[in-house]
Amino acid sequence: MKDPHIIIAIDGYSSTGKGTFAVEIARRLGILYLDSGALYRTVTLYGLRSGRIEWNGRIDERQLQEDILLGKIDISVMPKEDGSMRVFLGDDDVSAQIRELEVARNVSAIAALPFVRNFVDEQLHRLGAKGCVMDGRDIGTAVFPNADLKIFMTADARIRAQRRVRQMEEAGQHPDFETILKNVQERDYIDSHRAMNPLRQADDALVLDNSHMTVEEQMVWLDGILKERFNLSIL
Ligand code: DC
C-alpha cells in the first residue's frame, strides 16, 4: 500500500478543501503532507518576530533577503499521526502561531516577494523530494511541474462561501453570506491575477469539482485514478 516516492500536487481555489483532501491522502498512503501555505506563514512569522515586518506592515526586504541568504530562517516539518504536519522555526513548534491574525494579515505581501517564493520552493523541494502530497496555488505549475499526479480543485463559489460561513458559525461568529461570497470571489481574482506564479490549472492536471462531493466520495474518485496509474489503493 505504501509508496513513499510518489509526488502528488494539489492546487486550486481557496476554500475548496485542498488541505482536508491532501491530509486524508497522506494518512491513507503513508506519505508526507506538505502545506506550502504554512511555509509562507512561517516566513511571515519570522518577519514579525525579527522586526523585518514592521508594526505598520512595511517590509524591510533587504534585511529579510539577507537573513534568508545567511540561513537564519530554519524551517522543518514533522508529520502527525492524522496525516497533517507540524512546522518548526528553529526548535520552536509554530504550528499554532502561524494561524494567528497578525500572520494572516501579512502573509499575502510576503508570498508576493520573488526571493521568498524562491526560498519556499527550495524548502518544498528539500522536504518533499522523497515523496509527498503537497497543496498550494502553484505546485503543479511551478514547484513540481514533473509531479506524478496533479489535481486541480474547484467548487462553485456559492458552495465555498456556504462552507466558510458554516466554519465561522461553528467558531461562534455570525458572518453575512453575501460578504463572505464577495470575499471568496475577490480571493479567486487575486490568486489568479498576481504577477508571479498565479493560480492556473496545469495542462496535465485532473480537475476535481467537489461542489457536491463528500470527502469519502473524493477518496473513491482518487482511488480509481491511483489504481489505474500506480496500482495503489486508498480505500
Ligand atoms: O493556504 P494558506 O491560506 O495557508 O496560504 C497562505 C498564503 O500563502 C496565501 O496568501 C496564499 C499564499 N500561497 C501562495 O502564494 N502559494 C502557495 N503555493 C501557497 C500559499
Residues whose N, C-alpha, C, O or C-beta is under 5 A from the ligand:
A	BS01	DC	S36 G37 A38 Y40 V107 S108 A111 D135 G136 R137 D138
